[in-house]
Amino acid sequence: MPAPDDPARGPGVVIQDPIIADPDQDVEAELWTDDSGEDYAGWYCVRTDPWPCPAEGCEFVATHLTAAHLIIVWPEIDDPSLLRHCAAARDIGRNPKVEEYEPSMGPPCSYYRWEAAGNPVHAVRASSGDDVYGKKK
């Protein structure tokens, strides 16, 4: 086999290690909000066992299925995406229970507005097979 710098070897591709910037620890991430102004009282949400936010250093503990610390709500109790998320929460031991959302529970976001916004979250868990909410390929 010719040496890497041997002209007889022909053209090649050089792969360099990527340059990754260190995160700026002084900048606090701004959480996404559902700014629709809609009142979601009477919609449905999923109460779960307490679950800590996966963002490093964040002390928020959710008691509902949340996105960016907002309680995810659905307009119908039998919404297919609500049932799918309940099943995923059940499968990882979060003990889900569907209940009617009330404003006293905390700030909400519509599942469909959240989905349209690109599913923003406060932090993403490492890809270790724990993304039970991801779309199946």
C-alpha positions as a Markdown table, in Angstrom:
| # | Residue | x | y | z |
|---|---|---|---|---|
| 1 | Met | 0.0 | 0.0 | 0.0 |
| 2 | Pro | 1.5 | 3.4 | -0.9 |
| 3 | Ala | 2.3 | 5.9 | 1.8 |
| 4 | Pro | -0.3 | 8.7 | 2.5 |
| 5 | Asp | 2.0 | 11.3 | 0.9 |
| 6 | Asp | 2.9 | 9.2 | -2.2 |
| 7 | Pro | 1.6 | 10.8 | -5.4 |
| 8 | Ala | 0.8 | 7.3 | -6.8 |
| 9 | Arg | -1.9 | 7.0 | -4.1 |
| 10 | Gly | -4.1 | 9.5 | -5.9 |
| 11 | Pro | -6.5 | 12.1 | -4.4 |
| 12 | Gly | -7.7 | 11.6 | -0.9 |
| 13 | Val | -9.8 | 13.1 | 1.8 |
| 14 | Val | -8.2 | 14.5 | 5.0 |
| 15 | Ile | -10.5 | 14.3 | 8.0 |
| 16 | Gln | -9.7 | 16.7 | 10.8 |
| 17 | Asp | -11.1 | 16.6 | 14.3 |
| 18 | Pro | -14.1 | 19.0 | 14.6 |
| 19 | Ile | -13.7 | 22.2 | 16.5 |
| 20 | Ile | -16.3 | 22.5 | 19.3 |
| 21 | Ala | -16.7 | 25.7 | 21.2 |
| 22 | Asp | -17.0 | 25.4 | 25.0 |
| 23 | Pro | -20.4 | 26.3 | 26.3 |
| 24 | Asp | -20.8 | 29.8 | 27.8 |
| 25 | Gln | -21.6 | 28.9 | 31.4 |
| 26 | Asp | -22.5 | 32.6 | 32.2 |
| 27 | Val | -25.4 | 32.7 | 29.8 |
| 28 | Glu | -28.7 | 31.5 | 31.2 |
| 29 | Ala | -30.8 | 29.7 | 28.6 |
| 30 | Glu | -34.1 | 31.3 | 27.9 |
| 31 | Leu | -36.9 | 28.8 | 28.1 |
| 32 | Trp | -39.5 | 28.6 | 25.3 |
| 33 | Thr | -43.0 | 29.8 | 26.2 |
| 34 | Asp | -46.4 | 29.3 | 24.7 |
| 35 | Asp | -47.3 | 33.0 | 24.1 |
| 36 | Ser | -50.7 | 32.3 | 22.5 |
| 37 | Gly | -52.5 | 33.7 | 25.5 |
| 38 | Glu | -55.0 | 30.9 | 25.2 |
| 39 | Asp | -56.7 | 29.6 | 28.4 |
| 40 | Tyr | -56.2 | 25.9 | 28.5 |
| 41 | Ala | -58.5 | 25.3 | 31.5 |
| 42 | Gly | -60.5 | 22.1 | 30.8 |
| 43 | Trp | -57.9 | 20.6 | 28.5 |
| 44 | Tyr | -56.1 | 17.5 | 29.6 |
| 45 | Cys | -52.6 | 16.9 | 31.0 |
| 46 | Val | -50.7 | 13.9 | 32.4 |
| 47 | Arg | -49.7 | 13.9 | 36.1 |
| 48 | Thr | -46.6 | 11.8 | 36.8 |
| 49 | Asp | -44.3 | 10.8 | 39.6 |
| 50 | Pro | -41.8 | 13.6 | 40.3 |
| 51 | Trp | -39.2 | 13.9 | 37.6 |
| 52 | Pro | -36.2 | 16.2 | 37.6 |
| 53 | Cys | -35.3 | 18.4 | 34.7 |
| 54 | Pro | -32.4 | 16.9 | 32.7 |
| 55 | Ala | -30.6 | 20.2 | 32.4 |
| 56 | Glu | -27.4 | 20.3 | 34.3 |
| 57 | Gly | -27.8 | 22.4 | 37.4 |
| 58 | Cys | -31.5 | 22.9 | 37.0 |
| 59 | Glu | -33.5 | 22.2 | 40.2 |
| 60 | Phe | -36.9 | 22.1 | 38.6 |
| 61 | Val | -38.9 | 18.9 | 39.4 |
| 62 | Ala | -41.9 | 18.2 | 37.2 |
| 63 | Thr | -45.0 | 16.5 | 38.4 |
| 64 | His | -46.6 | 16.5 | 34.9 |
| 65 | Leu | -45.3 | 15.8 | 31.4 |
| 66 | Thr | -43.6 | 19.0 | 30.6 |
| 67 | Ala | -41.7 | 20.8 | 27.8 |
| 68 | Ala | -39.4 | 23.6 | 28.9 |
| 69 | His | -41.0 | 23.5 | 32.3 |
| 70 | Leu | -44.5 | 24.0 | 30.8 |
| 71 | Ile | -47.3 | 21.5 | 31.5 |
| 72 | Ile | -48.2 | 19.9 | 28.1 |
| 73 | Val | -51.9 | 20.0 | 27.5 |
| 74 | Trp | -54.2 | 18.3 | 24.9 |
| 75 | Pro | -57.8 | 19.4 | 24.0 |
| 76 | Glu | -59.2 | 15.8 | 24.1 |
| 77 | Ile | -58.7 | 13.1 | 26.7 |
| 78 | Asp | -58.4 | 10.4 | 24.0 |
| 79 | Asp | -55.9 | 12.4 | 21.8 |
| 80 | Pro | -53.6 | 9.8 | 20.1 |
| 81 | Ser | -50.5 | 11.8 | 21.0 |
| 82 | Leu | -51.6 | 12.1 | 24.6 |
| 83 | Leu | -52.1 | 8.4 | 24.8 |
| 84 | Arg | -48.7 | 7.8 | 23.1 |
| 85 | His | -46.9 | 10.0 | 25.6 |
| 86 | Cys | -48.8 | 8.3 | 28.5 |
| 87 | Ala | -47.6 | 4.9 | 27.3 |
| 88 | Ala | -44.0 | 6.2 | 27.0 |
| 89 | Ala | -44.2 | 7.6 | 30.5 |
| 90 | Arg | -45.6 | 4.3 | 31.8 |
| 91 | Asp | -42.9 | 2.4 | 30.1 |
| 92 | Ile | -40.2 | 4.3 | 32.0 |
| 93 | Gly | -41.9 | 4.1 | 35.3 |
| 94 | Arg | -43.3 | 7.6 | 35.7 |
| 95 | Asn | -46.8 | 6.3 | 36.8 |
| 96 | Pro | -48.9 | 8.6 | 34.4 |
| 97 | Lys | -52.4 | 9.7 | 35.2 |
| 98 | Val | -54.5 | 11.8 | 32.8 |
| 99 | Glu | -56.3 | 14.6 | 34.5 |
| 100 | Glu | -58.1 | 17.9 | 33.6 |
| 101 | Tyr | -55.7 | 20.8 | 33.5 |
| 102 | Glu | -56.3 | 23.7 | 35.9 |
| 103 | Pro | -54.3 | 27.0 | 35.8 |
| 104 | Ser | -53.3 | 26.5 | 39.5 |
| 105 | Met | -51.1 | 23.5 | 38.3 |
| 106 | Gly | -48.6 | 25.8 | 36.6 |
| 107 | Pro | -48.0 | 27.3 | 33.2 |
| 108 | Pro | -49.2 | 25.2 | 30.2 |
| 109 | Cys | -48.4 | 24.8 | 26.6 |
| 110 | Ser | -50.5 | 23.2 | 23.9 |
| 111 | Tyr | -48.9 | 20.0 | 22.7 |
| 112 | Tyr | -49.6 | 21.1 | 19.1 |
| 113 | Arg | -48.1 | 24.6 | 19.5 |
| 114 | Trp | -45.0 | 22.9 | 21.2 |
| 115 | Glu | -44.7 | 20.5 | 18.3 |
| 116 | Ala | -45.0 | 23.3 | 15.7 |
| 117 | Ala | -42.3 | 25.2 | 17.6 |
| 118 | Gly | -39.9 | 22.3 | 17.0 |
| 119 | Asn | -40.3 | 20.5 | 20.4 |
| 120 | Pro | -38.1 | 22.9 | 22.4 |
| 121 | Val | -36.8 | 21.5 | 25.7 |
| 122 | His | -34.7 | 22.9 | 28.5 |
| 123 | Ala | -32.1 | 20.2 | 28.0 |
| 124 | Val | -31.8 | 17.0 | 25.9 |
| 125 | Arg | -30.7 | 13.8 | 27.6 |
| 126 | Ala | -27.7 | 12.1 | 26.1 |
| 127 | Ser | -28.4 | 9.7 | 23.3 |
| 128 | Ser | -28.3 | 6.5 | 25.4 |
| 129 | Gly | -31.5 | 5.0 | 24.2 |
| 130 | Asp | -33.6 | 6.9 | 26.7 |
| 131 | Asp | -35.4 | 9.0 | 24.1 |
| 132 | Val | -38.7 | 7.2 | 24.5 |
| 133 | Tyr | -40.6 | 10.2 | 23.1 |
| 134 | Gly | -38.7 | 10.3 | 19.8 |
| 135 | Lys | -40.3 | 9.4 | 16.5 |
| 136 | Lys | -39.8 | 5.8 | 15.4 |
| 137 | Lys | -37.9 | 5.4 | 12.2 |
